Amino acid sequence: MTVTPIKIETAINISKGEIVCLCGESGCGKSSLLKAIQGFAESTGLIEVAGDILDENTVDTIRQKTAYVPQDLSLPYDTVEQMVMSLFELRVNRNIKFSKDSIFTDWTLLGLDNSLWNKQVNEISGGQRQRIMLTIAGLTGKQLLLADEPTSALDPELTGEVLRVIRNLADQNTTMIIVTHEMAFARDVADKVIFMDGGVIVEQGDPRQVIDHPQEERTKQFLSRYSEN
């Protein structure tokens, strides 16, 4: 898979508790930017997370402050319990204290049955997997949550369920950066939308302003193609 080089030429200022959606064509650098924030992809420019500027000396500290939910949840685990516990076995999460009771409390609020704990991963829906992983990411208490296409290939009902989880996390003052190709989702959930093209930020601002009244030609072209599809 080709990784789009990220050039941070325009400042992105994200306040605590804000939800930011990254939008743009496939391959424009959205996922690469999430990786760059964690130090897993190269970028030009400055990245700062909660007071720490990313470099070789701070990369571990920044990873400890961030939680990442990938687009592909085809994880090498048999049961939901193994899938969940894998997050807490990561080196950057080993000091996090949690209990099944806290997980089950959140699951109940989000319409997830506690019996999912013993289910086979391949027995649960994509929407359930996304809700579980987003919920667990929230329980880690990280300062920044990064989610790559959390509604990808989900039907409208399941998209609504994932949106509910994201709003619940927002109510807990969790800062989120979400990659999405769905403009309706971005308009509904985001405090700010960032449009990317060719590894650079082309336009950013209020979701309705950027989506309904774009200023940049590349944004207009993308949204025009999106409307046609």
ChimeraX attribute file (.defattr): number of C-alpha atoms within 10 A of each C-alpha:
attribute: neighborCount
match mode: 1-to-1
recipient: residues
	/A:1	4
	/A:2	7
	/A:3	15
	/A:4	20
	/A:5	18
	/A:6	23
	/A:7	17
	/A:8	16
	/A:9	13
	/A:10	13
	/A:11	11
	/A:12	14
	/A:13	8
	/A:14	16
	/A:15	11
	/A:16	14
	/A:17	17
	/A:18	17
	/A:19	24
	/A:20	26
	/A:21	29
	/A:22	25
	/A:23	26
	/A:24	25
	/A:25	18
	/A:26	12
	/A:27	16
	/A:28	21
	/A:29	27
	/A:30	31
	/A:31	24
	/A:32	21
	/A:33	27
	/A:34	22
	/A:35	19
	/A:36	19
	/A:37	21
	/A:38	24
	/A:39	19
	/A:40	13
	/A:41	16
	/A:42	17
	/A:43	19
	/A:44	11
	/A:45	11
	/A:46	14
	/A:47	18
	/A:48	14
	/A:49	18
	/A:50	13
	/A:51	8
	/A:52	14
	/A:53	15
	/A:54	20
	/A:55	13
	/A:56	8
	/A:57	10
	/A:58	15
	/A:59	17
	/A:60	15
	/A:61	15
	/A:62	25
	/A:63	21
	/A:64	18
	/A:65	20
	/A:66	23
	/A:67	26
	/A:68	21
	/A:69	18
	/A:70	18
	/A:71	15
	/A:72	12
	/A:73	14
	/A:74	11
	/A:75	11
	/A:76	9
	/A:77	14
	/A:78	14
	/A:79	17
	/A:80	22
	/A:81	16
	/A:82	16
	/A:83	20
	/A:84	18
	/A:85	11
	/A:86	13
	/A:87	18
	/A:88	18
	/A:89	12
	/A:90	10
	/A:91	11
	/A:92	17
	/A:93	18
	/A:94	11
	/A:95	11
	/A:96	12
	/A:97	10
	/A:98	12
	/A:99	8
	/A:100	11
	/A:101	10
	/A:102	11
	/A:103	17
	/A:104	17
	/A:105	12
	/A:106	20
	/A:107	19
	/A:108	11
	/A:109	11
	/A:110	17
	/A:111	12
	/A:112	16
	/A:113	12
	/A:114	16
	/A:115	9
	/A:116	19
	/A:117	19
	/A:118	12
	/A:119	14
	/A:120	15
	/A:121	23
	/A:122	14
	/A:123	11
	/A:124	13
	/A:125	12
	/A:126	21
	/A:127	20
	/A:128	18
	/A:129	20
	/A:130	27
	/A:131	26
	/A:132	24
	/A:133	21
	/A:134	23
	/A:135	21
	/A:136	22
	/A:137	23
	/A:138	22
	/A:139	18
	/A:140	20
	/A:141	16
	/A:142	19
	/A:143	19
	/A:144	24
	/A:145	23
	/A:146	24
	/A:147	25
	/A:148	21
	/A:149	21
	/A:150	27
	/A:151	25
	/A:152	17
	/A:153	11
	/A:154	15
	/A:155	11
	/A:156	10
	/A:157	10
	/A:158	18
	/A:159	18
	/A:160	15
	/A:161	18
	/A:162	24
	/A:163	18
	/A:164	15
	/A:165	22
	/A:166	23
	/A:167	16
	/A:168	17
	/A:169	21
	/A:170	18
	/A:171	10
	/A:172	12
	/A:173	14
	/A:174	20
	/A:175	20
	/A:176	26
	/A:177	23
	/A:178	25
	/A:179	28
	/A:180	23
	/A:181	19
	/A:182	15
	/A:183	19
	/A:184	11
	/A:185	15
	/A:186	24
	/A:187	19
	/A:188	11
	/A:189	20
	/A:190	21
	/A:191	17
	/A:192	22
	/A:193	27
	/A:194	24
	/A:195	24
	/A:196	24
	/A:197	20
	/A:198	16
	/A:199	21
	/A:200	19
	/A:201	23
	/A:202	18
	/A:203	19
	/A:204	24
	/A:205	16
	/A:206	15
	/A:207	23
	/A:208	17
	/A:209	14
	/A:210	21
	/A:211	21
	/A:212	12
	/A:213	11
	/A:214	19
	/A:215	14
	/A:216	12
	/A:217	11
	/A:218	16
	/A:219	22
	/A:220	16
	/A:221	12
	/A:222	16
	/A:223	19
	/A:224	11
	/A:225	10
	/A:226	14
	/A:227	9
	/A:228	7
	/A:229	6
